[in-house]
Amino acid sequence: MNVSLCKHSHPCQPPLGSITRPGPCVDCGTSWGAVQDELARQQQALILGTVRTGECPDCAQVKKLFRFQAEEQPWHEFGVQLPITFLCIDCWNTAAASENAFTAALFESV
């Protein structure tokens, strides 16, 4: 496994890249897609690595609990960590769907 300490700077202006398709990192050459894949893998590892058994705060059932944290959005204050909660898989899916629907509705209304 390779560990990159690069801060990754992807150009998003032609001819090196664009807003919808940023170019490779100017420091290490890693592609935008590879960086996004690695971030998704790290997020998944964080969720699965913190699984514990306990009582779900939403449904009050004793089950395996998974880490849930809403994704940062442009309207959130910069540098402030969003609250983290631990939910059973059913409540986690409901919370994620609700968060996605809320965000989609906001962007559609603009």
C-alpha positions as CSV (number, residue, x, y, z in Angstrom):
1,M,0.0,0.0,0.0
2,N,1.3,3.5,-0.9
3,V,0.7,6.4,1.4
4,S,0.7,9.8,-0.2
5,L,1.5,12.9,1.8
6,C,0.8,15.2,-1.2
7,K,-1.8,17.9,-0.6
8,H,-3.0,17.3,-4.2
9,S,-3.5,20.4,-6.4
10,H,-5.6,19.5,-9.5
11,P,-5.7,22.1,-12.3
12,C,-9.2,23.0,-13.4
13,Q,-8.5,25.5,-16.2
14,P,-7.7,24.6,-19.8
15,P,-5.5,23.3,-21.2
16,L,-4.5,21.2,-18.1
17,G,-8.0,20.4,-16.9
18,S,-11.6,21.7,-16.5
19,I,-14.1,22.3,-13.8
20,T,-15.9,19.0,-14.7
21,R,-12.7,17.1,-15.4
22,P,-9.7,18.3,-13.3
23,G,-6.3,17.4,-14.5
24,P,-3.7,15.2,-12.7
25,C,-2.1,16.6,-9.5
26,V,0.6,19.1,-10.4
27,D,2.9,17.8,-7.6
28,C,2.6,14.0,-7.8
29,G,0.7,13.3,-11.0
30,T,-2.2,11.3,-9.4
31,S,-5.4,11.5,-11.4
32,W,-8.5,13.2,-10.0
33,G,-10.4,9.9,-10.2
34,A,-7.7,8.0,-8.3
35,V,-7.8,10.6,-5.5
36,Q,-11.6,10.4,-5.3
37,D,-11.5,6.6,-5.2
38,E,-9.0,6.8,-2.4
39,L,-11.1,9.3,-0.4
40,A,-14.1,7.0,-0.8
41,R,-12.1,4.0,0.4
42,Q,-10.9,5.9,3.4
43,Q,-14.5,7.0,4.3
44,Q,-15.7,3.4,3.9
45,A,-12.9,2.2,6.1
46,L,-13.7,4.8,8.8
47,I,-17.4,3.7,8.8
48,L,-16.6,0.0,9.0
49,G,-13.7,0.4,11.3
50,T,-15.8,2.1,14.0
51,V,-18.7,-0.4,14.0
52,R,-19.9,-1.3,17.5
53,T,-22.8,-3.0,19.2
54,G,-25.3,-0.8,21.1
55,E,-28.7,0.7,21.2
56,C,-29.6,2.8,18.1
57,P,-30.7,6.3,19.2
58,D,-33.3,6.4,16.4
59,C,-35.1,3.1,16.7
60,A,-33.9,2.1,20.3
61,Q,-33.0,-1.5,19.2
62,V,-29.8,-3.2,20.1
63,K,-27.9,-3.7,16.9
64,K,-24.5,-3.1,15.3
65,L,-24.1,0.7,15.0
66,F,-22.3,2.4,12.1
67,R,-20.8,5.9,12.1
68,F,-23.0,8.5,10.3
69,Q,-21.9,12.0,9.6
70,A,-23.7,14.2,7.0
71,E,-21.5,15.4,4.1
72,E,-20.1,18.9,4.2
73,Q,-22.1,21.3,2.0
74,P,-21.2,24.8,0.8
75,W,-23.5,26.4,3.4
76,H,-21.8,24.8,6.4
77,E,-19.3,26.9,8.3
78,F,-15.7,26.2,7.2
79,G,-13.6,24.3,9.7
80,V,-16.4,23.2,11.9
81,Q,-16.9,19.4,12.1
82,L,-20.5,18.2,11.6
83,P,-22.0,16.1,14.4
84,I,-21.3,12.3,14.3
85,T,-23.8,9.8,15.4
86,F,-23.9,6.0,15.4
87,L,-27.0,4.4,13.8
88,C,-28.1,0.8,12.9
89,I,-27.9,0.0,9.2
90,D,-31.6,0.7,8.6
91,C,-31.6,4.1,10.3
92,W,-28.2,4.9,8.6
93,N,-29.8,4.2,5.2
94,T,-32.8,6.4,6.2
95,A,-30.6,9.2,7.4
96,A,-28.4,9.1,4.3
97,A,-31.5,9.1,1.9
98,S,-33.0,12.0,3.9
99,E,-29.8,14.0,3.7
100,N,-29.5,13.3,-0.1
101,A,-33.1,14.2,-0.7
102,F,-32.7,17.5,1.3
103,T,-29.6,18.5,-0.6
104,A,-31.2,17.6,-3.9
105,A,-34.3,19.7,-3.1
106,L,-32.1,22.7,-2.1
107,F,-30.2,22.6,-5.4
108,E,-33.3,22.1,-7.5
109,S,-34.9,25.2,-5.8
110,V,-32.0,27.4,-6.9
